[in-house]
Amino acid sequence: MRRLLLFSLLASGICLAQSQFLLRVQQGSNVIQVPNGSTLSVSSPAPGTARTIQLLITYVGNTSVTFPEGATFLGSPDFSSPSGIQAPSLRPNQTTTVDIAFTPSGSAQALAQIEVAFTEAAPPPATPETPPGQPTRGRLTLALSGGVPVYSLQYVIGVTGNTIVLPPDGQLAFPDTVINTPTPAAIGILNRGAGTGAILSITISGEAFSLVNLPAVPVALAPANNLIFQILYLPRRTGGDSGTLRINYEGGVGHTYRLTGRGISSSLSYEIVPPGSTGTAIQPGETIPFPQTSIGQSSKLQIRFTNASSVDFTSAVLTTTGAPFSLADAPFLPLTLAPGASGSVSVVFSPTAPGQSTGAVRIGNDVFNLSGEGLGPLLSFSYRPLPSSVSTAVEPLGLVALPAAAVGQSSSAEFVISNSGNAETVLNAVGVAAGSDVFKTSDLPPLPFVLQPQSSVSFRIQFLPNASSLASGTLRVDSASFTLTGSGEPPVPLSNYTISGPSQAAPLEQPAISLTLGQPYPIPVNGTLNLLVSSAYSVDPSVQFSTGGRTVNFTIPANSTRAVFPNASSEIQLQTGSVASTFTIVPAFTTAAGLSLTPESPSVLRFSMPESAPKILGLQVAERGSTTLTLRVLGVSTTRTLGKMEVRFTAAPGFNVPNLQFSLDLTGPSSVWFNSPASQAFGGQFTLDVQFQLATSDRGTEAVPPTLALESASVVISSPAGNSNSATVALR
């Protein structure tokens, strides 16, 4: 056992001895330097038990020193030096020792002083002429304080807070304690003596008693200090309990204390009173069962208690544990019941989740277990991105992340609703909230759907992006909502497509144009057909789609192939005009969100209206007089040029008409017309009015108008591209 040695300074004055000597104190292997004039405290474990320390004196001067008187003591005879000073003289850096023995004669504090007189030789003269110096005399002094520990055991038990001193071999009696309920006693060991002591061990016996908050031992206990710990009395059965507390101190000193206590069942008798029913007796430690209770509702049971003892019962403890359980109609605290008096408190079970719930209610030191089952569904949600086999749990307001998909394609996830509760629930509304057209649900069960306990139902969520960006939506399962997210990637290319139309056009035709995809596209496609017209002559403004203009919109419904035009038909007609031209139809495609689906080099439809001979569309008599005839020719020239017009008349039967064939040069007049701004609106169309002057003719002696002599007229018009068709008009 290591002994403690405490030192303290009494004086701070500086003298010669302090600079010429090094003073140290050694006890066992501990060495402590002390200044001259300080106080040295020494402890002994008990009266009559000696403790010895050594004073080490080291001379640190430059000459020599002698100790003519040895070591002397003043004060209490409890201090002595059995062997005195070991060396009578010292040279520089030499050390001598003085043993100091402390043998206490009693428990009172012992005070003394040790003195060591010394003579230090003078240093040698500096020169032969220098007179010799005088020796220096002084004393080394240490004050001594000795003491022994005096132990006192005290305890506090119960709610009074009174401190009781327990003599050695005394009895610590615990109050009657309800079984399985702890009663603590605070224990304090106080050192009332003048010396430091050591507590070597603290042990306890008796199955109902245990040590609590005990510090590590051995432990030193200085004067006026105490050591605090607890003894816990926990009876396991009714009846008396006994044990001992043993404390061993340094120096063979030890004390034993007797421990007693009595376990009782309870001071109160109890009964459970359900609503509208009679009471049933119950004992502390038993379980109070509640009836099955639906979530959102409550069940209440009354606990009636009576003081069955012969003394007043007082307690400030009336509590419950367990979240679904609470107190109602509780009495004011502290609760005081005279012998035979009764009281009551109600416990309320309000489940918030299905399944079994447990808790406890405590009345004084009596504890009852509580048990109740909540009835209701317990929904949980998870999703599994397909085709993965890994599911992820998600809470309401949580995130459901669908796999990325390209515009025009889709990704999906399986969403699972599980009911792990003990009652069914009805799903009334499941789907994607309005405002999101890229998330869809499928394989939904028929709603409303009854989800039985311990079962689940699943459906699919589909992500069909219409833009290459992050999309979000909201999935609703009745009142629960979840955020849907998915990343749209650039759209997949369209398949090959075909624009159907003529390979060659004739003037003033209206051929049909159509567009067909090689493979269906999974989302709706918007598009336009742009008509480009080029001509070596002049672009006919009448060249346009039947809807007007040279651009027409179309749509291709999702998962179909044929374009649908504004006329609700899969074909759109094109007016070719009347001028030799080259027509190019260029398509453009976009998604509904405006993402381009047009290939870098789109396929086009190209066809032409070739240069051709003039075509006479109509020949009529514009005006008829007695001697004049005006023919009107309606026609078209794809080259916007005319050459000659050949007119051939046929005489009526019975008439002899000379000069029936005429040739007219139209080059000049046609050039004037086709080069005029007014002609641009008509393309290659023209109208010719040619007037013929007829001479008088007779038929025998009867005079007739000249025009009656003509049966018909035929017209052919030529151009550099060839001759037109022949047109004939009857003149009679």
C-alpha positions in Angstrom: 0.0 0.0 0.0 1.4 3.4 -1.0 1.4 5.9 1.9 0.7 9.5 1.3 3.1 12.3 2.4 1.8 15.9 2.2 4.1 18.9 2.3 3.3 22.6 2.6 5.3 25.9 3.0 5.0 27.9 6.2 7.6 30.6 5.4 8.9 32.2 2.2 12.0 34.1 3.6 15.3 33.5 1.8 18.4 32.7 3.8 21.9 31.4 3.1 20.9 27.8 3.8 18.4 27.8 1.0 21.1 28.6 -1.5 23.8 26.3 0.0 21.7 23.2 0.6 19.2 21.1 -1.4 16.6 19.5 1.0 14.5 16.5 -0.1 12.1 14.2 1.7 11.9 10.5 0.7 9.2 7.9 1.6 9.6 4.7 -0.1 10.3 5.5 -3.8 8.8 8.9 -3.6 11.2 11.9 -3.4 10.0 15.4 -3.0 12.1 18.6 -2.8 11.2 20.9 0.1 12.4 24.4 1.0 14.0 25.2 4.3 11.4 26.4 6.8 8.4 24.6 5.3 6.0 22.3 7.1 6.1 18.5 6.6 2.9 16.5 7.2 3.2 12.8 8.2 0.3 10.4 8.6 0.1 7.1 10.4 -2.9 4.7 10.0 -3.4 4.3 13.7 -2.0 5.2 17.2 1.1 3.3 18.0 1.9 2.6 14.4 5.2 4.2 13.3 5.8 5.9 10.0 9.4 6.8 9.0 10.6 9.3 6.4 14.1 10.4 5.4 15.3 13.9 5.1 18.0 14.1 2.4 20.5 17.1 2.9 22.8 17.8 -0.1 25.5 20.4 0.2 25.7 22.5 -3.0 28.3 25.1 -1.7 32.0 25.5 -2.7 33.9 24.6 0.6 32.7 22.2 3.2 30.1 22.0 5.9 29.9 20.3 9.3 26.9 19.5 11.6 28.3 19.9 15.1 25.0 19.3 16.9 23.3 16.6 14.7 19.5 16.7 14.5 17.4 18.1 17.4 13.6 18.0 17.8 11.3 20.5 19.5 7.6 19.9 20.4 5.7 16.7 20.4 7.6 13.6 21.5 5.8 11.6 18.8 8.5 12.7 16.4 12.1 11.3 16.8 15.2 10.5 14.9 16.4 6.9 15.8 19.8 7.2 14.1 20.4 10.9 14.0 22.3 12.5 11.1 24.3 9.9 9.1 27.4 12.0 8.1 28.9 14.7 10.4 30.5 16.7 7.4 29.9 17.2 3.7 31.9 18.4 0.8 30.3 19.9 -2.3 27.5 17.8 -3.8 27.7 15.2 -1.0 24.5 14.1 0.7 23.6 12.9 4.3 20.3 11.6 5.6 18.2 12.1 8.8 15.5 9.5 9.6 12.3 11.1 11.0 10.0 8.7 12.8 6.4 9.5 13.7 4.7 7.2 16.3 1.4 8.7 17.3 0.4 8.3 20.9 -3.2 9.1 20.2 -5.6 10.5 17.6 -4.9 14.2 18.3 -2.7 16.2 15.9 1.1 16.2 16.9 3.2 19.3 16.1 7.0 19.5 16.3 10.1 21.0 14.7 13.4 19.5 13.5 16.6 21.6 13.5 20.0 20.8 12.0 22.8 23.3 12.9 25.7 23.6 10.4 29.0 25.4 10.1 30.3 26.2 6.6 34.0 26.8 6.1 35.2 30.0 4.7 36.7 30.0 1.2 40.5 30.1 0.9 42.2 33.6 0.5 42.5 34.9 -3.0 46.2 35.9 -2.4 48.8 35.2 0.3 48.3 38.8 1.5 44.5 38.3 1.9 43.5 37.5 5.5 41.5 34.3 5.9 37.7 34.5 6.0 35.4 33.5 8.9 33.2 30.3 8.8 29.4 30.7 8.3 26.9 29.2 10.9 23.2 28.5 10.4 20.3 26.1 10.9 18.1 24.0 8.7 14.6 24.0 10.1 11.4 22.0 9.1 8.0 22.1 10.9 6.4 18.7 11.5 2.7 17.9 11.6 1.5 14.4 12.3 -1.9 12.8 12.6 -4.0 9.7 12.2 -7.3 9.2 10.4 -10.5 8.9 12.4 -13.3 7.3 10.4 -17.1 8.0 10.9 -19.8 6.2 8.8 -23.0 8.2 8.1 -26.1 7.3 6.1 -29.3 9.0 4.7 -32.3 6.9 3.9 -35.9 7.6 2.9 -37.4 11.0 2.0 -36.6 12.7 5.3 -33.0 13.6 4.3 -31.8 13.1 7.9 -28.2 12.1 8.3 -27.6 9.2 10.8 -24.2 8.3 12.3 -23.7 4.5 12.4 -21.1 3.2 14.9 -18.9 0.3 14.1 -20.8 -3.0 14.4 -24.1 -0.9 14.3 -27.2 -1.8 12.3 -28.6 0.0 9.2 -32.3 -0.8 9.1 -34.1 -0.2 5.8 -37.8 0.6 5.9 -40.3 -1.9 4.7 -40.0 -2.1 0.9 -42.4 -3.4 -1.7 -40.8 -6.4 -3.4 -39.0 -5.7 -6.7 -38.9 -2.0 -5.7 -35.5 -0.6 -4.8 -34.8 1.5 -1.7 -31.5 3.3 -1.8 -29.4 4.5 1.2 -26.7 7.1 0.7 -23.5 6.1 2.7 -20.7 8.5 3.6 -17.3 7.7 5.2 -15.9 10.9 6.8 -12.3 11.3 8.0 -12.6 13.3 11.2 -8.9 12.9 12.1 -5.7 14.9 11.4 -4.0 12.3 9.1 -4.7 11.0 5.7 -6.0 7.4 5.7 -6.6 4.8 3.0 -9.8 2.7 2.4 -8.6 -0.7 1.1 -11.9 -2.4 0.4 -15.7 -2.2 0.7 -17.7 -5.4 0.5 -21.3 -6.3 1.1 -23.2 -9.5 1.7 -26.9 -10.5 1.5 -28.7 -11.2 -1.8 -31.1 -8.3 -1.4 -28.3 -5.7 -0.9 -25.9 -4.3 -3.4 -23.4 -1.5 -3.7 -24.0 1.3 -6.2 -21.8 4.2 -7.4 -18.8 2.8 -5.5 -15.5 4.5 -6.5 -12.4 2.5 -7.2 -10.6 1.3 -4.1 -8.0 1.5 -2.6 -8.6 5.2 -2.2 -6.9 7.8 0.0 -9.1 9.9 2.3 -7.7 13.2 3.5 -8.7 14.9 6.7 -12.3 16.4 6.6 -13.0 14.6 3.3 -15.5 11.8 2.7 -16.3 9.0 0.4 -19.9 8.7 -0.9 -21.6 5.6 -2.3 -25.0 3.9 -2.1 -26.4 0.6 -0.8 -29.5 -0.6 -2.7 -32.1 -2.7 -0.9 -34.2 -4.7 -3.5 -36.3 -7.4 -1.9 -37.3 -10.2 -4.2 -39.8 -11.8 -1.8 -41.8 -10.9 1.2 -40.2 -11.3 4.6 -37.0 -10.3 6.3 -33.6 -9.8 4.7 -30.2 -9.4 6.3 -26.6 -8.7 5.2 -23.4 -7.0 6.2 -21.2 -4.1 5.1 -17.5 -4.5 5.6 -15.0 -1.7 5.3 -11.2 -2.3 5.6 -8.8 0.5 6.2 -5.0 0.8 6.1 -3.1 -0.6 9.1 -5.3 -3.6 9.7 -8.3 -1.5 10.8 -11.8 -2.7 9.7 -15.4 -2.2 10.6 -18.5 -4.3 10.0 -22.1 -3.1 9.9 -25.3 -5.1 10.0 -28.0 -4.6 7.2 -31.6 -5.5 7.7 -34.9 -4.9 5.7 -38.3 -6.5 5.1 -40.0 -7.0 1.8 -43.7 -6.5 1.6 -46.1 -7.1 -1.3 -47.8 -3.6 -1.3 -49.4 -1.1 0.9 -52.4 -0.9 -1.4 -55.0 -3.4 -2.8 -56.1 -2.9 -6.4 -58.9 -3.7 -8.8 -59.6 -2.9 -12.4 -63.0 -1.5 -13.2 -64.0 -1.5 -17.0 -66.7 0.9 -18.0 -70.1 -0.3 -16.9 -68.7 -3.4 -15.2 -67.6 -4.5 -11.7 -64.1 -4.5 -10.5 -61.6 -7.4 -10.8 -58.7 -7.7 -8.3 -55.2 -7.3 -9.6 -51.7 -7.5 -8.0 -48.7 -5.3 -8.7 -46.5 -6.7 -11.4 -49.5 -8.2 -13.3 -50.6 -7.0 -16.8 -53.7 -4.8 -17.3 -55.1 -5.8 -20.8 -57.1 -3.3 -22.8 -59.7 -4.3 -25.4 -58.8 -4.0 -29.1 -59.1 -0.4 -30.1 -59.3 1.2 -33.6 -56.7 3.8 -34.5 -58.1 7.2 -33.7 -60.3 6.0 -30.9 -59.7 5.4 -27.2 -60.4 2.8 -24.5 -60.4 3.7 -20.8 -60.0 1.5 -17.7 -60.3 2.6 -14.1 -57.8 1.5 -11.4 -59.3 1.6 -7.9 -56.9 1.3 -5.0 -57.4 1.0 -1.2 -54.9 1.5 1.6 -54.8 -2.0 3.2 -52.1 -1.1 5.7 -52.4 0.3 9.2 -50.6 3.5 8.5 -51.2 6.4 6.1 -50.0 5.9 2.6 -48.3 8.9 0.9 -46.8 9.0 -2.5 -46.0 11.7 -5.1 -45.6 9.1 -7.9 -48.4 8.5 -10.3 -47.2 8.1 -13.9 -47.5 6.0 -17.1 -44.9 5.0 -19.7 -45.6 3.9 -23.3 -46.8 6.5 -25.8 -50.4 5.2 -26.4 -51.1 5.2 -22.6 -52.0 8.3 -20.5 -53.7 9.1 -17.2 -57.2 10.6 -16.8 -59.2 11.6 -13.8 -56.0 11.5 -11.7 -56.0 12.7 -8.0 -53.9 15.6 -6.9 -50.4 14.8 -5.8 -49.0 13.9 -3.3 -51.5 11.2 -2.9 -52.4 10.5 0.8 -54.7 7.7 1.9 -55.6 7.0 5.4 -55.9 3.3 6.4 -59.0 1.9 4.6 -59.4 4.9 2.3 -59.7 4.5 -1.4 -58.9 6.4 -4.6 -58.9 5.8 -8.3 -57.2 6.8 -11.6 -58.1 6.0 -15.2 -55.7 4.8 -17.8 -56.5 5.7 -21.5 -55.3 3.7 -24.4 -55.2 5.7 -27.6 -53.3 3.8 -30.3 -51.7 5.6 -33.2 -50.5 2.5 -35.0 -51.8 -1.0 -35.5 -50.4 -3.8 -33.5 -49.5 -4.6 -29.9 -48.5 -1.7 -27.6 -47.1 -2.1 -24.1 -46.5 0.3 -21.3 -46.7 0.6 -17.5 -48.5 2.5 -14.8 -46.9 3.3 -11.5 -48.7 4.1 -8.3 -46.2 4.8 -5.6 -43.8 1.8 -5.7 -46.4 -0.5 -7.4 -46.0 -1.1 -11.1 -48.6 -2.7 -13.4 -47.8 -3.6 -17.0 -50.2 -2.3 -19.7 -51.0 -4.1 -22.9 -53.3 -3.1 -25.8 -53.8 -3.8 -29.5 -54.5 -1.1 -32.0 -56.6 -2.0 -35.0 -56.1 -0.3 -38.3 -54.2 -0.5 -41.6 -50.5 0.3 -41.8 -49.5 1.3 -45.3 -46.0 1.3 -46.6 -44.8 2.1 -50.1 -41.9 1.0 -52.3 -41.0 1.1 -56.0 -38.8 -1.0 -58.2 -37.3 0.6 -61.4 -37.8 -2.0 -64.2 -36.2 -4.3 -65.1 -34.2 -4.1 -61.8 -35.1 -6.5 -59.0 -34.1 -4.0 -56.2 -37.0 -2.2 -54.4 -36.6 1.1 -52.6 -38.9 2.1 -49.7 -40.4 5.5 -50.0 -42.4 7.6 -47.6 -45.3 10.0 -48.5 -43.8 13.3 -49.9 -40.8 11.2 -50.9 -39.1 10.9 -54.3 -39.8 8.1 -56.9 -37.0 8.2 -59.4 -37.8 6.5 -62.7 -35.0 5.5 -65.1 -33.9 7.9 -67.7 -35.4 7.5 -71.1 -35.0 9.1 -74.5 -37.8 11.2 -75.9 -39.8 8.9 -78.0 -39.1 6.0 -75.7 -40.3 5.2 -72.1 -39.1 3.7 -68.8 -41.2 2.3 -66.0 -41.3 1.3 -62.4 -43.4 -1.0 -60.3 -45.1 0.8 -57.4 -46.2 -1.4 -54.5 -48.6 -0.5 -51.7 -48.4 -2.9 -48.7 -50.8 -3.1 -45.8 -48.8 -4.6 -42.8 -51.6 -3.6 -40.4 -54.4 -5.7 -38.9 -57.4 -4.2 -40.7 -58.4 -3.6 -44.3 -58.3 -0.3 -46.0 -59.9 1.0 -49.1 -57.9 2.7 -51.9 -60.2 5.2 -53.6 -58.0 7.3 -55.8 -54.7 6.3 -57.3 -53.1 8.1 -60.3 -50.9 10.9 -61.6 -52.1 14.4 -60.7 -53.3 16.6 -63.5 -50.7 18.8 -65.2 -48.2 16.0 -66.0 -48.4 14.4 -69.4 -45.2 12.5 -69.2 -46.1 10.2 -66.3 -48.8 7.6 -66.7 -50.1 4.7 -64.6 -51.1 1.3 -65.9 -52.2 -2.1 -64.6 -54.1 -0.3 -61.8 -56.5 -2.5 -59.8 -60.2 -1.6 -60.1 -61.0 1.3 -57.8 -62.2 1.5 -55.1 -59.9 -1.4 -54.1 -60.0 -3.2 -50.7 -56.5 -3.9 -49.5 -56.6 -6.7 -47.0 -54.2 -6.8 -44.0 -50.8 -8.4 -44.6 -51.3 -8.0 -48.4 -50.1 -5.7 -51.1 -51.1 -4.4 -54.5 -48.9 -3.1 -57.3 -49.2 -1.1 -60.5 -46.9 0.5 -63.1 -45.7 4.0 -63.5 -44.6 4.9 -67.0 -42.3 7.8 -67.9 -42.7 9.1 -71.5 -40.5 12.2 -71.8 -41.3 14.8 -74.3 -38.2 16.9 -73.7 -34.6 16.3 -73.0 -34.6 17.7 -69.5 -35.6 16.7 -66.0 -39.3 16.2 -65.6 -41.4 15.9 -62.4 -45.0 15.0 -61.5 -47.1 13.9 -58.6 -48.4 10.5 -57.8 -51.4 10.4 -55.5 -52.5 7.5 -53.4 -55.6 8.9 -51.7 -54.2 11.6 -49.4 -50.6 10.5 -49.8 -48.5 12.1 -52.5 -45.1 11.3 -54.0 -42.9 13.3 -56.3 -42.2 11.5 -59.6 -38.9 12.4 -61.4 -37.3 11.3 -64.6 -34.6 12.5 -66.9 -35.5 12.9 -70.6 -32.6 12.2 -73.0 -32.4 13.3 -76.6 -35.2 11.7 -78.7 -34.7 8.5 -80.7 -34.5 9.1 -84.4 -37.5 8.7 -86.6 -37.6 5.7 -88.8 -37.4 6.1 -92.5 -40.4 7.8 -94.1 -41.9 8.1 -97.5 -43.5 11.2 -99.1 -45.9 10.0 -101.8 -46.8 12.2 -104.7 -46.6 12.5 -108.5 -43.3 11.9 -110.4 -44.4 14.5 -112.9 -47.1 17.1 -113.0 -49.3 18.6 -115.7 -50.5 22.2 -115.7 -53.4 23.0 -113.4 -53.5 19.6 -111.7 -54.1 18.9 -108.0 -52.1 15.8 -107.2 -52.4 14.3 -103.7 -49.4 14.3 -101.3 -49.1 11.9 -98.3 -46.4 11.0 -95.7 -45.9 7.7 -94.0 -43.4 6.5 -91.4 -41.6 3.2 -91.9 -42.2 2.3 -88.2 -44.7 3.7 -85.6 -43.3 6.4 -83.3 -44.3 6.0 -79.6 -45.3 9.6 -79.0 -47.2 12.1 -81.1 -45.2 13.8 -83.8 -46.0 17.3 -85.2 -44.7 18.4 -88.6 -44.9 20.6 -91.6 -44.5 20.1 -95.3 -42.7 23.0 -97.0 -43.3 23.5 -100.7 -40.3 25.0 -102.6 -40.9 26.1 -106.2 -38.2 27.0 -108.8 -38.8 28.0 -112.4 -36.8 29.3 -115.3 -39.7 31.5 -116.2 -41.8 32.8 -113.4 -43.1 31.2 -110.2 -46.8 30.8 -110.5 -48.4 32.2 -107.4 -51.3 29.7 -107.6 -48.9 26.9 -106.7 -49.9 26.1 -103.1 -51.5 23.4 -100.9 -55.3 23.1 -100.9 -55.3 24.6 -97.4 -53.7 27.8 -98.8 -50.0 28.7 -98.8 -46.9 26.6 -99.4 -46.7 25.2 -95.9 -49.1 22.7 -94.4 -49.0 21.3 -90.9 -49.6 17.6 -90.0 -49.7 15.3 -87.0 -48.8 11.7 -86.6 -50.6 10.2 -83.7 -48.6 8.1 -81.2 -47.9 4.6 -82.3 -49.1 5.2 -85.8 -47.4 5.9 -89.1 -49.6 8.1 -91.4 -49.5 11.9 -91.3 -52.9 13.5 -90.7 -53.4 16.9 -92.3 -55.8 19.8 -91.3 -58.5 18.4 -93.6 -58.5 15.3 -91.3 -57.3 13.3 -94.2 -54.0 11.4 -94.7 -53.6 13.2 -98.1 -53.3 16.9 -98.9 -53.8 18.2 -102.5 -51.3 20.5 -104.3 -52.2 23.0 -107.0 -49.4 22.7 -109.6 -50.1 26.0 -111.4 -49.4 26.6 -115.1 -45.7 27.4 -115.4 -42.9 24.8 -116.0 -41.4 24.4 -112.6 -39.5 22.1 -110.3 -41.4 21.3 -107.0 -39.6 20.2 -103.8 -41.5 19.1 -100.7 -39.4 19.2 -97.6 -40.7 17.8 -94.3 -39.9 18.9 -90.7 -40.7 16.9 -87.6 -40.9 17.9 -83.9 -42.3 16.4 -80.7 -45.3 18.0 -79.0 -42.8 19.9 -76.8 -41.0 21.3 -79.8 -37.9 19.1 -79.9 -36.7 18.6 -83.4 -37.0 15.1 -84.9 -36.0 16.2 -88.4 -33.0 14.2 -89.8 -29.9 16.1 -90.7 -30.5 15.3 -94.4 -34.2 14.8 -94.7 -35.7 12.9 -97.5 -37.7 15.1 -99.9 -40.2 14.6 -102.7 -39.1 16.3 -105.9 -41.1 16.4 -109.2 -41.5 18.8 -112.0 -43.8 20.2 -114.6 -41.8 20.0 -117.8 -41.9 22.5 -120.6 -44.7 21.5 -123.0 -46.6 22.8 -126.0 -49.4 25.3 -125.3 -52.7 23.8 -124.3 -55.9 25.2 -125.4 -58.4 25.0 -122.6 -61.3 26.5 -124.4 -62.5 28.1 -127.7 -65.6 30.1 -127.9 -67.3 32.9 -129.9 -66.8 36.0 -127.9 -68.8 38.3 -130.2 -70.7 37.9 -133.4 -71.8 40.7 -135.8 -73.3 40.7 -139.2 -69.8 41.0 -140.8 -67.5 40.4 -137.8 -66.6 37.4 -135.7 -64.5 37.4 -132.5 -63.0 34.2 -131.3 -61.8 33.8 -127.7 -59.1 31.3 -127.0 -58.4 30.2 -123.4 -55.1 28.4 -122.9 -51.9 27.8 -121.0 -48.3 28.0 -121.9 -45.9 26.4 -119.5 -43.0 28.4 -121.0 -45.0 31.7 -121.0 -44.3 32.1 -124.7 -46.6 31.8 -127.8 -45.6 31.5 -131.5 -48.3 31.3 -134.2 -52.0 30.7 -134.1 -53.4 28.7 -137.1 -57.2 29.3 -137.6 -59.1 27.1 -140.1 -62.8 27.8 -140.9 -65.1 25.3 -142.4 -67.8 26.6 -144.8 -71.4 25.7 -144.2 -73.0 23.3 -146.6 -74.1 25.1 -149.8 -71.6 27.9 -149.3 -68.4 28.6 -151.2 -66.1 30.5 -148.9 -62.6 31.4 -150.1 -59.6 32.0 -147.7 -60.7 29.6 -145.0 -57.2 29.3 -143.3 -55.3 32.1 -141.4 -52.0 32.3 -139.6 -51.4 34.8 -136.9 -48.0 35.7 -135.3 -48.5 35.8 -131.6 -44.8 36.3 -130.6 -45.0 40.0 -130.0 -48.4 40.2 -128.3 -47.6 37.3 -126.1 -44.3 38.7 -125.1 -45.9 42.0 -124.1 -48.4 40.1 -122.0 -46.1 37.6 -120.3 -43.6 40.3 -119.4 -46.2 42.6 -117.9 -46.7 42.7 -114.1 -50.4 41.9 -114.6 -49.6 38.5 -116.0 -47.6 37.3 -112.9 -50.8 36.5 -111.1 -51.9 34.2 -114.0 -48.8 32.2 -114.5 -48.8 30.6 -117.9 -52.5 31.2 -118.5 -53.6 33.4 -121.4 -56.8 34.6 -123.2 -56.7 35.6 -126.9 -59.5 37.5 -128.5 -59.1 37.5 -132.4 -61.6 39.4 -134.5 -62.3 38.4 -138.1 -63.9 40.8 -140.7 -66.2 38.9 -143.1 -67.2 40.0 -146.6 -70.8 39.8 -147.8 -71.8 36.6 -149.3 -74.9 35.6 -151.2 -76.7 32.4 -151.8 -78.3 32.6 -155.1 -80.5 35.6 -155.1 -81.0 35.5 -151.3 -78.8 37.8 -149.2 -77.5 36.2 -146.0 -75.1 37.4 -143.2 -71.5 36.4 -143.9 -71.2 34.5 -140.5 -73.9 32.1 -141.6 -71.6 30.9 -144.3 -69.2 29.4 -141.8 -69.9 26.0 -140.1 -67.1 26.0 -137.6 -63.6 27.3 -136.7 -60.6 25.3 -135.5 -57.5 26.7 -133.7 -54.0 25.4 -133.1 -51.4 27.5 -131.3 -47.7 26.8 -131.4 -44.7 27.7 -129.4 -41.0 26.7 -129.4 -42.1 23.7 -127.3 -44.5 22.5 -130.0 -48.0 22.7 -131.2 -51.1 22.7 -129.0 -54.1 20.5 -129.3 -56.7 21.5 -131.9 -59.8 23.2 -130.6 -63.0 23.6 -132.6 -66.1 25.8 -132.1 -69.4 25.6 -134.0 -70.3 28.9 -135.7 -74.0 28.0 -136.5 
